[in-house]
Amino acid sequence: MAAHAEATSSFKLALIQLAVGSDKATNLSRAAEKVREAAQNGSKIVALPECFNSPYGTQYFKDYAEEVPAETGQPGPGAGESCKALSQVARECGVFLVGGSIPEVRKGKYYNTSMSFGPDGALLGVFRKVHLADVNIPGKLRFREPDVLSPGNKFLSFDTDWCKVGIGICYDLRFPELGSIYGLRGCKLLLYPGAFNTVTGPVHWELLIRGLAANNQLFVAGISSAQDLTASYHAWGHSMLCNPWGKVVVSADEKEGIVYGEVDLSEVDRVRSHIPVTAQKRWDLYSITDKTST
Ligand SMILES: NC(=O)CC(=O)C(=O)O
């Protein structure tokens, strides 16, 4: 009965392609406004982009960094302003909220950190970007997150009322091992807040999202900030949801907006029954080992 209920369940997902500026308070209040709009339009899971409260760039991370609670559950009075704002709007709207990412400071180290909240405002868990962006394309683009950030050492998957969701951040898309691990954990939806750029984005963003979805036969969404050609970093935009067949269900252009997609979980089982690769793994020949705990 439970399996049937899940097999037929479907829900609306909202990807908020936010225009991010240099004022943190404005970024937070505009993000909350968009979460309210997405909830009013019937979304059950809402996701924000990478670095939604600060401009993207190694020169900004330290100035915008906040502490993130060490414990899950309702954030205490000492929680940072972004954590409090996200928790509050998730509770007000009764949605699962994947809070994009923010620069975090913890014991003198900096991280690119995503916090996820339940509909009661409780912090469900944090994901610190595991693979840090290291891009050097001579004459075109250079940025190295490892110059400032430390990598996270844990993955994050959590249960919603419909399915288990796995979280990665941007450059993590380049490492299909993470998607495989979430697939093995039973996730049916992967959410990657991101900020690809106008050099790598046109070639790699959609390709990586679709590849991850097709290889693991599950839903994958990438959530970008909007493109701003006056900023020092030109985010690619093009937030999108891809289905387990590897097809783009819905996508944005480069401008600010909310992308809505219907996640019909029965598609996961349908695609897996049509082409049973998830049941054909040759674990006698190779392995994917999850060395972390949830
Ligand atoms: N910003 C990133 O983390 C990644 C990126 O832009 C890229 O891989 O290209």
The ligand as a MOL file (V3000), in Angstrom:
LIG
                    3D

  0  0  0     0  0            999 V3000
M  V30 BEGIN CTAB
M  V30 COUNTS 9 8 0 0 0
M  V30 BEGIN ATOM
M  V30 1 N 30.9970 27.3700 -9.6860 0
M  V30 2 C 31.2910 26.0730 -9.6130 0
M  V30 3 O 31.3810 25.5060 -8.5710 0
M  V30 4 C 31.5200 25.2400 -10.8040 0
M  V30 5 C 31.6700 25.7970 -12.1140 0
M  V30 6 O 31.3860 26.9460 -12.3830 0
M  V30 7 C 32.1680 24.8740 -13.1150 0
M  V30 8 O 32.4220 23.7050 -12.7900 0
M  V30 9 O 32.3550 25.2670 -14.2560 0
M  V30 END ATOM
M  V30 BEGIN BOND
M  V30 1 1 1 2
M  V30 2 2 2 3
M  V30 3 1 2 4
M  V30 4 1 4 5
M  V30 5 2 5 6
M  V30 6 1 5 7
M  V30 7 2 7 8
M  V30 8 1 7 9
M  V30 END BOND
M  V30 END CTAB
M  END
